[in-house]
Amino acid sequence: RIDHFVASHNENCQPFRWTATADSILEKLHRLCSRITGTEH
């Protein structure tokens, strides 16, 4: 199944284009850290 997926994907591949900004990523990371601070995980 993986080989089939890779072969199909490679037939019509497109370059990856990052659309998230650094600020949006850092904000999400901040929210995550705020939620898990103090947990025992």
C-alpha positions in Angstrom: 0.0 0.0 0.0 2.8 2.4 0.8 4.6 1.7 -2.5 1.3 2.3 -4.3 0.8 5.6 -2.5 4.4 6.8 -3.2 4.1 5.8 -6.9 0.8 7.6 -7.3 2.0 10.7 -5.4 5.2 10.9 -7.5 3.3 10.9 -10.7 1.8 14.3 -9.9 4.1 15.6 -7.2 4.3 19.3 -6.4 6.9 21.2 -4.3 5.9 21.7 -0.7 5.1 25.3 0.1 5.1 26.3 3.7 2.2 28.7 4.5 2.4 29.1 8.3 4.2 32.0 9.7 6.8 31.7 12.4 4.6 33.8 14.7 1.6 31.5 14.2 3.7 28.4 15.0 5.1 30.0 18.1 1.7 31.1 19.2 0.4 27.5 18.9 3.4 26.2 20.7 2.8 28.7 23.5 -0.8 27.7 23.9 0.2 24.0 24.0 2.9 24.7 26.6 0.4 26.7 28.7 -2.0 23.8 28.7 0.5 21.1 29.7 2.5 23.1 32.3 2.1 21.5 35.6 0.9 18.2 34.3 2.8 15.0 35.1 3.2 13.9 31.5 
